[in-house]
Amino acid sequence: MPSDRETSVEAEFSRVVGRFAGPARGAGLLVISVFGVLATPSDALPLAFGLLALALVTAVAEYVVGKTGRGRPLAFALTLVRAAAICGTQFLTAPEAGELNQWALNVLTLTAITLQWEWPPKITVPAIACLLAIEVVPLGFEDGFSVILRVLIEATLARGAFLLLSRTTRRIDHLRERRARLTREESLAVERRLREREYLAVLHDTAAATFLTVAQRGETTDPAEVAGYARRDLAILTGESGPGSVVDLETSLRGVLAQSPVKVETRWSPVAPIPASAALALVRAVREALLNVDRHAGVREARLTVEDGVRVTVRDEGRGFDPAKTPAQRRGIRESLVERMAAAGGRAEVISAPGAGTTVELVWPHE
């Protein structure tokens, strides 16, 4: 089924049917009753006006139920009473004696059709059977048979159409859920590939350096020193922090700059080694900031400043934007920068204005 944030098509279909079927029936039968009164003989007009008043009261009740969703059993009872009253007096209001009263027939068929959209068969079948009995018992075999056949066919078709539409809406819900699941899986795969690229970028300037050191020293390499390098590199790749799992931030960031989509002017200040988890958060945030320069700033260069503390700043002189007006669906700033730095114990701030460029400030630890 669709997520809570996404309305089910089947539920929406049921809601619309429940809201409009009753009022539509009430309005339709009120119009039919008006024409029925006009066709009623003058001596039966008091009865006809009484039936019209009943049709009006029932139509109002059906409208209120459709509007509020309350009182459905009462409206259902009034619907049956209206149909039974008009069908039961069909010979008294018929334009000509002995003639099949179209007013009663139309009320019966429209009631039978619309009830299929509101109530299950265990309720509609006995209700319609009672109305049919009231309608056809006074009629002859030929008229009675034709009425029964007509009502059964129309009610069956109405129920079939309702079930077909319900099945279609369930199918739509299933397809929407499948599409949402595939989208989630694709997003996870993209995020996984991005993390892999980040790890490889850090590995390029850390673990590769370890391999180069071992190769250069050859047999003179101290195994304990190599083990220390390996532990450090493993901490980088896993994002762990703890005793001894510290890395050189400048080395890690240079791997990002080597793959930057824009030209980056750099200014470095000596920074003490920091935990691998913090270095990874800074690497990812800087990568996202440079990608945003490439995508949105309208310029091809940026400036990276690294200061002791640790404070990393990415600045561009591009078109800028108003952070307060960033659409909710654009979650890159919040997820890739702010939340990522907060999870590592730091903070991120984006300062920008239209036409004034953008500054991304990353600080660790949180001040």
N, C-alpha and C positions, 0 to 999 in steps of 0.2 A: 504493500500500500504506500501511497505518497507520504512524505514526511509531514510532521505536524505543521510546519510552516507553509505547506503547499496543500490547498484544498483539494479533496478527492473529487474527481469529475462525477463519480457515481453519487456521492453525497450531495453535490450541488444539483444534480439532476433530480434527485428525490426531493430536495428542498423546493426547487422551482415547481415541480408537479404538485406538491402539497400546498404550495402557496396559491397557485393559479387555477387548478382544476375545479375546486369548489366555487370560487367567484365566477369563473367562466360559465359553469353549469347554471348558477343562480341567475346570471344576466340573460343567458340564452332562454331558459325556461320562463323568465319573466316576460320577455318579448313574445314568446309563443303563447303565453297565457293572455296577453293583451289581445292578440289576434283571435284567440279562442273566445274571449268575451265578446268581441265584435261579431263573431259568427253564431253566438248563442241566441236562441229564440227569446223574444221579449218576456215571455212568462217565466223563464228560468234565469233572468238577469240577476236577481238577488243572490242566487246560488253561485252564479258565475263570478260576481264581484267578491263574494266570500272566498272563493277559490283563488282569485287574483290577489286578495289580501294575504292569504296563506303563502302564495308564491313569493310575494314581496317580503314578508317576514323571514321566510327561509333564505331568500337571496341575501338579505342583510346579515343573517347569521353566518352564511357561508363566506361572505366578504370579511366579516370580523375574524372568523377562524383563519382565513387565508392571511390576514394582516398580522394577527397576534400568535397564531399557532395553538391557541387554547380553545377548549370546548369542542373538539372534534366529535366526540360521541353524541353531543347534543345536536350538532349540525347534521350528523348522519341520521339521527332519529327524525329530525324535521324533514330531511330529504325524502325519507321513506313515507312519512305521513303525507307530504305534499303529493307524491306520485300516487299513493293509494287513494287519496281523496279524489283526485282528478280522474283516475281510472275507474273508481267505484261509482262515480256519478256520470259516466260517459253518455249513457242514454238520455239523461236529463238535460245535458248541455249540447247534445248533438244537433246540428243544424236541421236535420230531417230525421224523423222517427225511423229507427231500424238501421240507420246508416252508420258505418264505422266512423267513430269520432277521431279525427286526425289530431285534435288537441291532446286527447289521452294517449294516443299511439306515440306521438312525438315526445311527450313527457316521459313515457315509459322507456323508449329506446335511448333517448339522451341520458336519462338517469342510469340505465344499465351500462352504457358505454363509459361514462365518466367515473363510475364507481370502480371500474377495473384499474384505474390509475391511482386510486387512493387506498384501497383496502385489499387484503389477500382473499383468495377464492373461498376460504372457509367462512368468510363473512358475507361476501357478495353472492355466492351461489344460493344460499337459503333466502337471502333478501330478495333477489331477483325472482326466485321461484314463487315467493309469496305475491309479488307484484304481478307476475304473469297469471297466477291463478285469479287474482282480482279482475284482471283485464279480460281474460278469455272465457271464463266460466259463463258469463251472460251471452257470449257470442255463439254463433253457429259453428259447425265443424270447419267449414271452409275458411271463414274469417279467422277463427281461433287458431287453426293450423298455420296459416300464413303469418299471423302475428308471432307465434312461438318461433317459427323458423327464422323470421327476420331478426327478432331480438337475440336468439342464440348465435346466429352468424355474426351480427354486429358486435356483441359482447365478446365473442371468441376472438374476432379480429382485433378488437381493442386491447384485449389481454395479451395477445401475441405481439402486437406492436410495442406494448409496454415492456414485455420481457426482452424483446430484441434490442430496444434502446438501452435497457439496463445492462444487458450483456455487452453491448458496445461500449458503454461507459466504463465497465469493469476492465475491458480490454485496453481502453485508453489509459486507465490508471496503471495497469500492468506495464504497458510500454513506457509510460512516464517514469515509473520506478526503475525499470531496466535502464533507461537512458541516464537517470540520475546516478545509478550505481556505476555505470560505465564511466560517467564523468568523474565521480569520486575516485575510481580506480586510476583513471588517467592522470588526475591531479596528483595522486600519491606517487605514481610512477615518475611524473615530471619532477616532483620534489625529491624523490630518491635519486634521480639522475643528477639533479643540481647538487645534492650533498656529495655524491660521488665525485663530481668535478671539483668541488671545493676541497675534498680530502686529497684528491690527486694534485691539486695546485699547491697545497701545503706540503705534500709528500715530495714534490719536485724540488723544493728548496731545503728540505730537512732530511728525510730518509735517503734521498739521492746523495746528499752531502756526506752522510754516514758511509754509504757504499764507496764513495770516492776516497774518503779518508782511509778506509781499510785497504783499498787497492793501492794507494800511494805508499802506505807504510809497510804493506806486505807482512812478512813474518814478525816484524818488530811491534806490531799492534798488540796492545795489552787487551786480552780477552775481557777483563772486567770493564775496561773503558768502552769496548764495543757493546757489551751488555747494557751499560748505562745509556749509550746512544740509542740502542734498540728500545729500551723502556721509554725514553723520551719520545721517540718516533711513534710508538704504539699509543702513548697518551694523546698525541696530536690526532692520530687517525680515529681514535675512539671518543675524543672530546672529554676525556676524564681529567679531573683535577685532583691533586693530592700531593703529598710529599715527593719532590723530585720531578713531578710532571709539569715542568715549566719550559717555555720555548721563547725563542727570540722573535719579537713582534715584527721587527723590520724585515727579517728574512722571510717570514710568512707573507707579509704584505707585498713584497717584491714579486712573489709568484702571482698575486692577483694583478699587479700592474702590468706584468708581462702579457697578460691576456685581456687587458682593458680595451674596450671598443673605441675609446677616445684617448687623445694624447694627455698625459698627466705630468704636470710640473710638481716636483716633490721637494719638501723641506723636512729634514729629519733632525730630531734631537735625540740624544742618547736615552734609551728606555730600558729599564731593567727587565730581565725575563719575567714573563707573566704566565699564569696557569694556562694549560692548553685549551680548556673550555672557553676562557675569556678570549684567547687568540682566535679561536674558531669563530666566535660570535663577531669579533671585529672584522675578520676576513670576510665573512658573509655580508655584514652590513656595508662594508666598503664596496664589495662587488655589486651589491644592489644599488648603492648610490651612483656608481659609475654607469651602470646600465640605465638608470633613470636619466642621467645626463644625456646619454646617447639617444634615448627614446623621446624625451620631452623637452630638453633645454633648448634645442635648436642651435647648439654650438658643438665644436669638435674638440674642445680641450677643457681641462679642469685642473684644480690645484689641490694637492694632498699635503697636509701638514700633520706631523706626528710630534707631540710634545710629551715631556715626562709628566707622569701623573696618574694614568695614561690618558691623553686627550688626542683624538684623531679627528681632523676636520677635512671634509671634502667640499670644495667651493667651486661654483661655476658662475659665469657671467651671462647666463642664458635668459630666456623669457620670463622665468619665474612663474609663480602661481600663488593662489590664496589657499593655504592648508585648511582653513575652516570650511571652504567650499568644495573640498575634495569629495567626489561621489562615494557613497557607502560601499559600492561594489569594488572600488579600487582600494584593496586592502594591503598593497605592497608596503606603504610607509609604516602602517601600524604593525603588520606581522613581520616583515623582513627587517625592520630597523628597531622600532620601539620595543616590541615584545621580545625580540631576539636578544637585545642588549639587557633588558630587564631580567630575563631568565638567567643570564650569565652574571648578574649582580652589578650591572652597569646601567647606563641610561643613554638615550638617543633623543636629540632634538633637531627638528627641521625648521629652519628659518627661511622664509621666502615671501615675496610679494610680486605681483605682476610687473614685469619690466625691470626688476631689481635683482635677478639672479636667485640662486638657492645655496644655502649653507647647511650641510649636515654635520652635526657635532656629536661625536661618540666619546663617552667618558667611561673609564673603568678604573677603580671601582666607583659605585654611585657616590656622588658627593653629597 
